[in-house]
Amino acid sequence: MVTKRQLGIFLLAGSLLLIGGTVAVDLVGAGQWSGFGPLQRLAIGLGLLVAVVAGILIRLGDRPA
């Protein structure tokens, strides 16, 4: 059975990968925008939102999800 803490850790790892991948794409220079484009901003905002939800789930502990 999956607990809320395990689900939160999984979501946190996914959000960190999303944010890291978005920043990595900008560092590589893919795309035609200079700096962060609108989709990159959206991806980082979504990643931060998921990280906040993951933090809440981690704090809820070992109850079943």
C-alpha positions, 0 to 999 in steps of 0.5 A: 500500500502506498502511503502519503509520505511515499506519494509526496516523495515521488511527486517531489522528485518529479517536480524537481526533475521538471524544474531541473529539466526546464532550466537545463533546456534554457542553459542548452539554448533550445528554442527561439526565446532569449531567457525563459519563455512563457511555457518555461515559466508555466512549467516552473510554476507547475513544478513549484505547485506540485512541490508544495503539494508534495511537501504537504503530503510528506508531512501527513505521514504514513497514512494510506493515500 
